Amino acid sequence: MLKAKGKIEVRTIKAELLTRKAFAPFGEVLSLEGLDPLPIELYGDRIDVYRPGYFESDQPVEFLLTRSKIREFRVIYIERHLELTQTFIPLARHPFISVVARPNSPEEDGIPALHEMHAFLVPGHAAINIHRGTWHELPFPLVEGALMLVTSHQALTKGLESKVSEGREIHQLDVEKRNIEERTGMSLRVELP
């Protein structure tokens, strides 16, 4: 499945700052910025309630808690899930980089075309909820030991627990995880803003 043996071509995606407008093709930004509170006044002016997005799932939701070490900003895999919108919630205000591509991105070599891939710097006070089928890489933490709460469901989690194929990919249950280097012979890197 490897496209080119020998020297690997290196390509770079520059991360951009997260905004609702820029992230809209991929999902929703879960933060207070730009939102008006709902007219819920059960506690007077003590609690403001906002609706930053909507979560969908075809199966009962489970939460995964991840603790991540800083790793090289190299996009190894691109994956998608069709049975839920997936939410990434940083805990302890830990920022991260998210690499995404639209669910209906044109593909080259079985992965979203390079011009379709975007990287976003997600500040620690915000979370993201990606649309069903949005291609993404596991978030890149910017803090050692970063904690993140991630939504999942049993088929997704079991799919991720599957052994990788000979091409170093997973195609199980609700997991479509494709290896960029194996498919293209290209190494994709993220550059911070």
Secondary structure, 3 states (H helix, E strand, C coil): CCCCCCCCEEEEEEEEECCHHHHCCCEEEECCCCCCCCCCCCCCCCCCCCCCCCCCECCCEEEEEEEECCCCCEECEEEECCCECEEEEEECCCCEEEEEECCCCCEECCEECHHHCEEEEECCCCEEEECCCCEECCCEECCCCEEEEEEEEHHHHHHHHCCCCCCCCEEECCEEEEEHHHHHCEEEEEECC
